Amino acid sequence: MVANSMALETVQRKCCKQCLFSKNKIVSDPRKAEILEDCEQNNSHFQCHKATIKGVKGTCRAFYDKCTNPAISAMLESIGEVEFVDID
């Protein structure tokens, strides 16, 4: 369950089995490329599909690990601005 967080970023604690970055993703490779391009162009993070289904914000864990700036992420984590949650 997702807590009501005051953190700047809420991130799925672990990747789901249908993660955009897995072989079991639920979109085609061209659609994945479009999604990632849109995130880059809009300076946004890819939201976990499980979170969006539940109507909550939750950045995809693999996106967070692979596509965000590690130094900025580490800094935000160190000051408590990133909350890792389980979105079931």
PLY file of the C-alpha trace (Angstrom):
ply
format ascii 1.0
element vertex 88
property float x
property float y
property float z
element edge 87
property int vertex1
property int vertex2
end_header
0.00 0.00 0.00
1.18 3.50 -0.72
1.60 5.83 2.21
0.59 9.47 2.02
4.06 10.81 1.52
5.41 14.30 1.72
8.52 13.16 -0.17
9.32 14.79 -3.47
9.48 11.39 -5.21
7.61 8.15 -4.57
9.26 5.11 -6.17
8.08 1.53 -6.47
10.27 -0.53 -4.11
10.84 -3.29 -6.66
10.22 -3.93 -10.33
7.02 -5.69 -11.27
6.95 -8.72 -13.56
5.59 -6.60 -16.45
8.08 -3.76 -16.05
8.73 -1.56 -19.07
12.38 -2.61 -18.84
11.76 -6.37 -18.71
11.24 -8.92 -21.44
7.65 -9.29 -20.18
6.75 -5.61 -20.71
3.16 -4.97 -21.78
4.07 -2.61 -24.62
5.98 -3.02 -27.87
9.58 -1.87 -28.24
8.52 1.10 -30.41
5.98 2.16 -27.75
8.63 1.80 -25.04
10.90 4.12 -27.04
8.04 6.65 -27.37
7.37 6.53 -23.64
11.02 7.10 -22.76
11.36 9.88 -25.32
8.27 11.57 -23.88
9.74 11.33 -20.37
12.98 12.90 -21.57
11.27 15.68 -23.53
8.97 16.54 -20.63
11.58 16.04 -17.91
9.27 13.55 -16.22
9.52 10.11 -14.72
7.75 7.02 -16.01
4.98 6.07 -13.62
4.59 2.39 -12.73
1.50 1.04 -14.47
0.39 -0.62 -11.23
0.40 2.77 -9.54
-1.55 4.46 -12.32
-4.17 1.70 -12.23
-4.62 2.45 -8.52
-4.71 6.19 -9.16
-1.53 6.99 -7.26
1.85 8.38 -8.26
4.75 5.96 -8.15
7.81 6.08 -10.35
8.78 2.80 -11.99
11.72 1.31 -10.05
13.68 0.33 -13.16
13.17 3.81 -14.64
14.44 5.33 -11.40
17.48 3.06 -11.39
18.31 3.34 -15.11
17.16 6.79 -16.22
17.64 9.23 -13.39
20.85 11.00 -12.42
22.46 8.80 -9.73
24.10 11.72 -7.92
20.86 13.69 -7.70
18.90 10.57 -6.69
21.43 9.78 -3.94
21.27 13.34 -2.64
17.44 13.32 -2.60
17.41 9.93 -0.87
19.88 11.16 1.76
17.63 14.07 2.73
14.46 11.96 2.79
12.92 13.28 -0.42
12.52 9.81 -1.97
10.14 7.28 -0.48
10.24 3.67 -1.69
6.81 2.04 -1.51
5.10 -1.22 -2.35
2.31 -0.76 -4.84
0.31 -3.97 -4.77
0 1
1 2
2 3
3 4
4 5
5 6
6 7
7 8
8 9
9 10
10 11
11 12
12 13
13 14
14 15
15 16
16 17
17 18
18 19
19 20
20 21
21 22
22 23
23 24
24 25
25 26
26 27
27 28
28 29
29 30
30 31
31 32
32 33
33 34
34 35
35 36
36 37
37 38
38 39
39 40
40 41
41 42
42 43
43 44
44 45
45 46
46 47
47 48
48 49
49 50
50 51
51 52
52 53
53 54
54 55
55 56
56 57
57 58
58 59
59 60
60 61
61 62
62 63
63 64
64 65
65 66
66 67
67 68
68 69
69 70
70 71
71 72
72 73
73 74
74 75
75 76
76 77
77 78
78 79
79 80
80 81
81 82
82 83
83 84
84 85
85 86
86 87
